[in-house]
Amino acid sequence: MTNKELMICERFKQIGISLNMKQGNFAKEIQTTQGHVSDIENQRKGVSDRIMEIICLKYGINKNWFKTGEGDMYT
């Protein structure tokens, strides 16, 4: 994974912490599995565009922040 992809995984993890959600609950909310969430948080898999879109729309996450780290987490 590139450094950019690793940082997106880190921000994905930050979102889950900010929402105070366990991996299993977060996974259900974003229509994936707990194992997939774990793989992303542990930087074994990247965040797909589909997952990013769901998270941004559902939780009001700033897509630019998610991709680049710039700006505020929430819109």
Sequence and secondary structure as in RCSB ss.txt:
>XXXX:A:sequence
MTNKELMICERFKQIGISLNMKQGNFAKEIQTTQGHVSDIENQRKGVSDRIMEIICLKYGINKNWFKTGEGDMYT
>XXXX:A:secstr
  HHHHHHHHHHHHHHHHTT  HHHHHHHTTS HHHHHHHHTTSS   HHHHHHHHHHHTB HHHHHHS S SB 
